[in-house]
Structures are given as C-alpha cells and as structure tokens.
C-alpha cells in the first residue's frame, strides 16, 4: 500500500509558549527552530507576529535563520494581523500565514459577537489578503469540534475558493472524542465539493488526555497534517505531543496509511532542549522521551528483553536519540572541538564573546565532572544567555547551612543594579531560608507558584536544573538556573525569575489563539 506524506506542523514556539511562564527569548526560539529544522519538521509556527514587538522579532529571526522548513506566523482574521504576519515572514525561504476565526455557536455569539454570515465574509477576506503575501495559506476554524457541521462545510468551501491551501479543524478546548472527531474529518472531506484542493489538518488540545488519540483518529480518516508540540507543551493540559504522533505512525506502519519525514534520532535531544529552555520538566513516565520510557524493572520483563528485545520493547531507544548523546570532552579539550559539538547540536555563536563565556563555563564544569553530556552543554548555553541578558539582580556569593536540630540559615550577597547587598534569613528548610533572605532585600511582592529540581544528566555530579515560577499582578514567569550545586542553581533560578518580572518579559497576547 502506497503511503501519503503526513505533514508535521510544530507549534512549540507559538502554542507551546502559551504555557504559563514558558515565554522564550528570540535567541532561544531560533535555537529550537534550528533543531526542528535539523529534525526535518515540515512547518514551524514561529509565533503570533502581532502579539508584541518581541513576537514579531522572533518570527522574523526564525524566518531568516531557517531555510529547509516552512516558517509560519499565526494571525487572527483581520487586516492588521495578516499585514504584520506578512511583514515578519518577508525573509523566509518558505512562508505560510495561518489565519483563524471561531466557528462554534458559543464563540460566535459570546466572544466574537458576530453573525455567521459576517464570520464567513471575514474569513474569506482574510484568506484573500493572506494570499497577497504567500501562496501557502492555512485557515483554522477555531473550536471546530463544537461547531455545526453545515456551517463548517459552508465556510471551508468558501475559504478554499478564496485560496486557502490548508484547512485546520482544531479541538480548541480538548472536547473531542477520537471516534467522533475522526468521523467529523471524514464527513467534511466527503461533503465539501472542493475538499481535494486543500490539505486537511488537526490541532488537538489535551484537556481530557485525548490529544494524540484524536489526532491519530483524524489521520486514519484522511487528515494529512498534524499540529503538535515537543513534549506536548502548551496551555492548560498541553497539545498533542510530536514525538508520540511520529513514533505511533512509524511503529504502527502496518495500520497507518501515512509516513513522516522526521529524523527520529533528534527526538530526545530536542525534548531536552525544550525542557531546559522552558523549565518544564519531562515526567519520568512520559512516552518516548521520559527517563523511564525504556526502563524495565520487572524481572520477567528484564529477562525477556535480554533474550529478545521485541518481547517488551516496540521501539529501539537508540533510534529516538537515547544513549547516543555522550560527549567525550574534558578539561583538556580545545575551543574548536567544543564549538564543533555545539554546531552539531544546532547552536551557533555569532558573538565570539558569548562563546568565550560559554567555553570558560565548560572548562569550569570539566573540572567538576568526569563525563560531560550534550544536555550539559545545552544548560551552559541557557545559563550563559540568562547571565548575559540585562540583569537587575545577580548572585555574588552564597552560604546556606542546614543541620539536624537547628533552623536552616542562608547568608547571601547579591548585586542589585550593580551594588552589592548582603542578606540573611532562617527558614523551614534550606531553600525556604535562601528565598526568604533574597526577599528580605528585594521586596518583590511576588508569589512562588512552583519550585522544581531536576538532574540534567545522570549521576551525583549531574548539573542540577532548577525552575522557579513566580506570579505578580497576573504576570507569570519561569526562572531557570543550573549548576552542579543545587542551591546555587536555586538562587540563580529565583533571581532569573525576578529579572524577568523586572523586565516585563511576559507578553500580553491579544488573543490566545487556537
């Protein structure tokens, strides 16, 4: 049976960034985009160009940096959004504008406050305008899974006539059920006269834990593009996970009538890159990329795997990038070798000073660790980027002590706008004491929502990656820090979050999107 190509549309940089506190800098987006390109992702949705100047700059930077993948910007169905998206994508080798409008009765009545006829007219106008910038235009029916079938047929037929080449049917609120959702795709493909003139796409949210199941059901019924994110990142419960979609199609090639162009050896490396940049740790039992995904504890399972791997493993760990990322570099390694390995990881250094800073940190790390892994290098880049960003607060020294029967105590010296300030506090635990000491001098009035520690690699000498989520006046930020000393990493993460709050990093999206 001849197989159709399944287009993989990655929206980690747009929808994934809508996770609370997951905002990425322009440089971080470019790093992820270049790795997505290396992975051979077909379409990269780089952002929502009109959302903020920062989003516009990021879409523009990704469009200029990536040549082998199509670069896409989201735009609401209005003239200003589409114009801004077109401007941001000017430098792209291959560009797509993705415009959308809500089509469910509840959204049209209460959110848009528009009549169905006006929604259709707006959609058609927007697609026609988008076609003046690129011949690759995607149209999304927001909240499609709760939309009326006849209205979907009507609006889709007209936007295809207007020039839309991809039609996306989002399950915006994660409401769909696999059999029902797949059948919706099949009915639309059969009922719309010009359906053969466009690729039908799905974009599923995971509110009921069904995003991947819904997406795959739609693929079985004729959808030929899946919108997904690395690690299933996304607002609320997240989106369909790219790695699960790709490996399901590959592993069950006997039933899926499609094939992807993805280089699966990049799955684990990009999972870890996205996790290190966003501070969203991957749960150990996460399919494909979790630390336990290929681990066997049961004696029966272990015996079976040793005798014949396929008894309990349906995929090979090394195929998706496990156990292939050890880097044999040490304190005697030179600049050229280190830079070459960074290049293999999709990290380039336009500014030699930045590389000098990273290389110095590499040497420091090599003195502390016997083995260095690719994840360690990614952490060094993220840590250096944070330090080189404009900082109001910076750690100068830390003395944190915990002893049985005594209150934990922390003494710190931090720089505030370049001026050294000493602070001291006791606490219920050593982390509590440290954060209270910082707050005694910064008075941020923020709330701590999350404190998370994860080992970047295995072993007791691993770099500790710490994520600190703070909220103030409705603004949520994720501070990241890494160090072989977990307490130092914790302070770096807390100060990074304070710096993000101070800089007002979180963007206000005019509309969350699909």
Secondary structure, 3 states (H helix, E strand, C coil): CCCEECEEEECCCCCHHHCCCCCCCHHHHHHHHHHHHHCCCCEEEEECCCCCHHHHHHHHHHHHHCCCCEEEEEEECCHHHHHHHHHHCCCCCCEEEEEEEECEHHHHHHHHCCCHHHHHHHHHHHHHHHCCCCCCEEEEEECHHHECHHHHHHHHHHHHHHCCCEEEEEECCCCCCHHHHHHHHHHHHHHCCCHHHCEEEEEEECCCCCHHHHHHHHHHCCCCEEEEEHHHCCCCCCECEHHHHHHHHHHCCCCCCEECCCCHHHHHHHHHHHHHHHCCCCCCCCCCCCCCCCCCCCHHHHHHHHHCHHHCCCCCHHHHCCCCCEECCCCCCCHHHHHHHHHHCCCCCCCHHHHHHHHHHHHHHHHHCCCEEHHHHHHHHHHHHHHHCCCCEEEEEEEEECCCCCCEEEEEEEEECCEEEEEEEEECCHHHHHHHHHHHHHCCCCEEEEEEEEECCCCCCCCEEEEEEEEECCEEEEEEEEECCHHHHHHHHHHHHHHHHHHCCCCCCCCCCC
